[in-house]
Amino acid sequence: MAHLGIDIGTSGVKLCVTDADGHVVATADAALTSQHPFAGASEQDPDAWIAALQQAMAALPADLRLGIEVIGLSGQMHGAVLLDRARKPIRPAILWNDGRAVAECADMAARVPKIGYITGVPPMPGFTAPKLLWLSRHEPEAHARIATVLLPKDYVGLYLHGQLTTDPSDAAGTSWFDQHTGQWSQVLCDASATDIAWLPPLLDGHEIAGQLTAQAAAALGLRPGLPVACGAGDGAAGAVGIGAVAPGDGFISLGTSGQLFVTTARCLPNPDSRIHAYAHTLPDLWFQMAAMLNGARPMAWLAELLGRPIADLLAEAEAAEPGPIFLPYLSGERTPHGDTDIRAGFWGLSEATSQGTLMRAVVEAIAFTFADAAAALHAGGTRPTQLLAIGGGTRSDFLLQMIADVMELPLGRSDAAEVGPALGAARLGQMALGGAVADVATKPEISRWFEPNAAVAARLAPRLAGYRALYPALKTVGAAMG
């Protein structure tokens, strides 16, 4: 018996296959690209997710595919997938890192003053509801054709099983979901030009949403009729994959974006800290999450800019002395600033600046974003004592050690750290077949703990202070430029 997890990410579709004991036996992936039709916009064609899924599935051995008994889903949160009455996309999906709906967030907050308490965090441009309000104003013809709004993983679910559904963790990121009642909010729909009838029914992440259709099975090389679990937003799926399913369990995620996630026993909103206080994908659980738009992406950005391998630059960075300070906000920032307009920049360049010192500044900045995240979490009443780490950025020992030093917390990395949400999706599928949460969502064996070094933290403290001073300085520059 095998379980298939599908994760619809921003940069690619990732697959994870686990055996009857929950061990990872195969992975595969296929790349995705985003489109940016104007400044601040970020979009993808929903059918590109289907094409990438088919490509990734073709990379799995045929005999392994035929042994799959269940499918689970995970996906990037907040994306607005707009369907017409024929359940076809009206336009490209507007993604989580899209910044067009700034004015609409302010309008929603003004209309519903307690919105941050209701939804767990104040509205931000990347969330789904403000995008619908923006569409009503800027693309009224497209808005008038809407019959259904789905999240990215749920559009793939529709392709797989033909049903409309979502789970609480993905619903939580829309700004339509009342975290306290566990239902869609009519008040929030009214504030965002949304018909509540457009929103899909809710199922827990491990509940069966439908069965694999014959058409999808033929395209993917699977047996028709397989049960498909509803699945989860990538943060909650990553939590299931790493066993963060009890209050106090936590992890950091180092993908394109970054997350600091801690499971809680109740909803703990603290709107001023911009911590996301959301429903988990499993019943009677919530989480607090600091969400950073840039994660480990700035390392890849610099490597692409310089035309050099990341590994080579990281080796030079580790040997380099501290130099410039980098602000990593290539796509604006959520926690703690809630600022879509701020942009990245180096401060302190000199004749002595090398490519290695630039990468060292980038690594420091990623660590500093997690220091800011931890401070926001503390303001929200949560203080983890240790954290696990998942995502592609965990490949770098240098980065993980820097984060551990700056956060002054031990970080644990497992051999399956890079699988992340796709593993959680496979586990949700396994639960859909009757596996108990405690037996399936286990914590991984830790291959290495990165213990914080107090002396290094002390040396980095002035640079962290400089980093924090750089944000308001560059914000002033941006304001002066109009």
N, C-alpha and C positions, 0 to 999 in steps of 0.2 A: 504493500500500500504506500502510495506517495501523495504528497500534498503540494500544490503549486501556489506560490505567492507571486502576485503581479504588482509592481510598484510603478505608477506613472509619475516620473520625476520631471524636472524642468529640462535637464540636459539629456535625459534618456529614459527608456523603459527598462526596468531591471526585473529579472525573474529569479526565483529561488525555489528549488525543489527539495523537500525534506522527506525522509523515510518514515516508517511506522513509529520509530522511536524519537522522531523530531530532529534527527541529525541532518545537516545540509549535505546533499549528495550531488547537487549540480546548480550552477548559476549561469545566466546568460544576460546579455543586454544589447540594446540598439540605441543609437544616438538620436537625439532630437535637436532641433534648432528653434529659436524664437525669432519673431519678427518685431521690428520697432518702427511702426509707420510714422511716428512723430516723436518729438522729445518727451520722454517720460512714459511712453507707451510700451507695453510688452504683451505680445499676443502669440498664440499658437493655433494651428488648424487642428480641431479635435480629431479629424480623420487621420492626421499624422500619427496620433497615439495608436490608432488601430494598425496602421501600416508598420510602425515600429514594433508593436506587439507581435505581429505575424513574423517579422524578420527575426526577432529574438527567439520566438518559439521554434523556428526552423533550425536554429543552432543547437537545440537539444536533441539527443538521440531519439529516434523513432520509438524504440522499445521502452524508453523511459517515459515518453509522452503517453504511451498507451497504458502505462501502469498508474497514471495519476487518477486519484479517486475524488478529489475535491479541489476547488479553487477559492482563494481568498484575494482580496484587493486592498491596495493602498494607493494614495495619490497626493500630489501637491494640493494644498488647501487653497481656498478662497477664489479659485478661478470661476469666472462666469461663463458657463456653457449654455447658450441660448438656443432653444429648439422651437421649430414651428409646429403646426398641428400634425404634420407628417413625421414628427420627431427627427427632423433633419436640422443641422446647424444653420442658423440664420447668418452668422458672421463668425470670424475667428474668436476663439475664447480669449477673454481678457484675464491676464494672469495675476498671481499674488504680488508680483513685483512691479505692477503697473501703477503709475502715480498720477493719473489724470483727474481723479475725483476728489481733489483737495477741497474745493468749495462745497461739494456735496456732503462731505463729512461734517463740516461746520454747520451746514443747514440741518442735518439730521440731529446733531447734538443740541442745536438751539430748539428744535421742535420737541425733542424728548430729553429733557435735562438729565434724567436718571439713566440714560442709555448705557453708560459705562458699567453701572451696577447690574442692569438687566442682562447685558450681553457678556459681561466679564471683562471688558476693556473698551475704551472709547473707540468710535469708528475711525478707521484708517483707510487711506485711499486704495490699498490693496484688497480690502474686504469686498465681498460680493455685493451687498446692498447698495453702497454708494455708487458702484458702477452702474447699477440699474437706474438710479436717479440721474446719473450723467447721461446715459443713453436716452432717457426720456427727453432730455434737453438738447442733445447734440445729434442724435440719430433717431428721431421720432419714428421714421418709417420702419426701422429695424425693431424698435421697442414695440410698435403696434402689432408686430407679427408674433410676439412671444406667446408660446403656449405652455412651455416648461422651462425651468431653470435647473440645471444640474451642476454638480461639482465634477472635476475631471475624472476621478476614479469611477464615478457613477455613470458617466457617459460610456466608459469602457464596460461597466456592468450592464448597461442597456444593450450594448453590442453582444455581450456574452449570453445574457438570459432574457432580454426583451422586456424587463420590468423597470419601473421608475421607483427609485428608493435612494435613501442616504442614511448615514449613521449619526449619532449625536456628536461625535468628535468633529466631523466635517461640517455638520450643521452649525456647530458652535462658532466656526470661523466666518460666518456669513454676515453677522450683525442683524439677522432676522430671528435668531434663536434665543429664547428665554432660558438662561442657564438654571433657573430656580424651579421652573415648572416642567422643563424638558420638552417644550412644545414651541412651534412657530408662533411668533408674536404678531397679532393683527396690527397693533400700534406701530411696530417697527416696519411692517410692510407698508402701511399707510404713509409713513414718513419717507419712503424711498421709492415711490411710484411702482410698487410691486403688488400684483394680485396674489394673495396667499394661496390661491388655487394653483398657481404655477409651481409651487414647492412640493417636493416628493414626500411620500410617507417615510416615517422613521423606523429603523430597525437597529438593534444593537449589532455591533460589528461581527459577532460570531453567529448571528442568525442567518438562515438561508434566505437569500433574496429571490432565487429562481434556479432553473436548471439550464445547462448549456444547450443552446439550440443546435439543430443539425447543421445549419449553415455555418455558424461560428466554429463548430467542432471540425468540420471539413477543412476550413481555412487554417486551423491551428494544429491539425494532426492529433486531435483528442477524441475521446469517445463521447458521443452525444449523451445528454441527460445528466451529466455530472452536476452535483450541487455546487452552487456558487454562493459563498458567504458574502454578506453585505460589504464587509471591510471597514477601513478606517482612514481618516486623514493621516498624512505621513508621520506627524508627531506622535499620535496615539499608537499607530502601527509600530513605529520604532520602539515605543515603550513596551508593547507586547513582545516584540522581538528580543528585547534585552531583559525582560522579566520585571519591568517597573510597573507592577500591577497591585502593589500594596502601598498604603500611605507611608510617605517618607522615601520611597524608592525614587532614584533620579538618575539622569544622564545628561551629557552634552552631545549634540549632533553637529558634525563638521562636514556639511555638504556644500552645495552652492550657497545656501543660506545657513544660518547657525541657530541653534536652539539650546536653551538650558531648561530642562523639564523635570518637575518633581510632582509625583502623584500625591493627591490629598484625599481626605475622607469626606470633604464637603467643599462646596463652591466658596472660594475666598477672594472675591473681587477687591482690587485696590486700584481704582482707575488712575489715580495720580502717578503711580509707579509705571504705568503702561505694561504691566505684567498681564498676560492673557490668562484669565481664570476660566477654564473651559471644562465641559463635560468630557469624560473619558469615553472610549468606545465600548467599555464593559459597564454593566449596570452598577449603580451606587458608588461610582468613583468619579473624581474630578482631577484636574491637575492645574498647576501654575506653570506658566512657560514664558520665559523671556525669548522674544523672537527677533533675531538680527538678520537683516536682509542680505548681508554680505558673506557671512560664514568663512569658509576656506577659499572662496572664489578669488579674492585678491591675489593669492599666490599664483593661480593659473593665469590670471590677467597679466601679471608682471612677466611671467615666463613667455606668454604669447607676444607681449610687447617687445621683449628683448630677443625673441626667437631662440630661446634656449630651454633645455629640459628643466623641469622643476627640481628634480633630484640634484642636479649640478648646482643650481642656484642655492638650494637649501644647504648643501655642503659648504659652500662659500660663506653663506650667512652664519652658520654655526661657528666658523673660524674667525669671523669679522668682529671688530670692536663696534660698540653702539655708535650710530651716526645720526642720520636724520630721523625725524618722527613722522610717521605716516598716519593720515586719517583715512580709514578704509571704506568710506561711504560712497562706493561707486554707483549705488542705486538708491541713495538716501538711506534712512534708517528708521526702524520702529523703536524697539527698546534700546535706550531709555528716552530717545529724543522725539519720536513721532514726527520726523521731519523728512518729507519726500524731496525737498529742494537741495539739501546739503549735499556736497559732492566731495570726492576724495582729493587728497593733496599731500605732497611732501613738504616738510618744513626743515630747514637746516642743511640744505645742499651746499657742498663746497667742492673745491678742486680735489679733495681727498675722497669724495664719494665714489664708491665702486658699485658694481652690480650686486656684489655680495652684501654690502651695507644696505642697499635698497631692499633686498629680500629680507634681511634681518629686521628692518623697520616694519615691513609688511607682517612678518611673523609676530613681532611684538604687538602690532596693532590688533591682530586677531585675538591675541591673548587679552589685550586691554578691553576689547568689546565684551569678553566673558567676565572680566572684572566688573564692568558696568552692569552686566546682566545680574551678577551675583548681588551687587548692591541694591538693584531694583527688587530682586527677590527678597532680600532681607527687609526692605521697606514694606513688602507685602506680607511679612510675618513668617517667612520660611527660611531656614538655615540648614542646608544639607551638610552632612559630615563627610561624605565621600560620594563620588559620582563615577559612573561608567561612561565610556566614550564610544560613539558609533559614527559611521560615515567615512567617505573617502579620505578626508583630511587626517584620519587617525594613522595613516601610513607613516607620517612624519613623527619620529621620536622627539625631534627638536621642538616641534610645535606643541606636542602634548606636554612635554616637560615645562615649556614656557607657560602654558595655561595653568598647570598645576602650581607652579611657583607664584604666579600673579594672583590666582584665586585662593592660594594657601589651603588647597584641598587635595587629597589623594585622588588620582584619576586611574581607572582600571581599563585596560584594553584587552579584548578577547580576540581569538583567531578569526571569529566571524564578525568582527566589528564593521567591516565594509558592507556586509549584506543588509543590515539595517532594516528599514521598513518592509522590504520584500520578505524577509524572514518573519516579521510580525504578521504579514498578510497570510503566509503559509500556515502560521500557527492559528490564526482566526479560522482558516478553513478546517484545520484539524479539530478545533473546538466545535465547529458546526457538525462534525460527525459524532460528537458526543464526548470528546476529550475534556476532562476537567481543567479549569483554569490553572489550578495549583500544579497539576501534572504537566501541562503543556507550556505555560508561560514561565519557564524556569530561567534563572539567571545563568549566564554563560560562565564557563571556567575562565578565569583571568590569566592571560598569558604574561602580562606585565603590569605592575603597579608603578605609576609615576608619583613619587612622594615629593611634596613641596620642600623647597630649600629656602629656609628663612633668610639666609645671607643673600641669596640671589634676589628674593623678594624685596629686601631692603635696598639693594642696588638699583632695582627697577622702579622703586617708589617715586623718585623724582621724575623719571620719564613718564610714568603713568600720570603724574600731576600735570606735566607738560602736554600730554595727549588730551587730557580733559580740558585744559585751557585752550587748546587749538580749536575745538569745536565752536565755541562762541566767537572766536576771532575770525574763523573762516565764514561763519554765518553772517558776520558783519560785512565781510568783503562781498559776499553774494548779494546782500541787501543793497550795498552801494552801487553794484553793477546793474541793479534793477531786475 
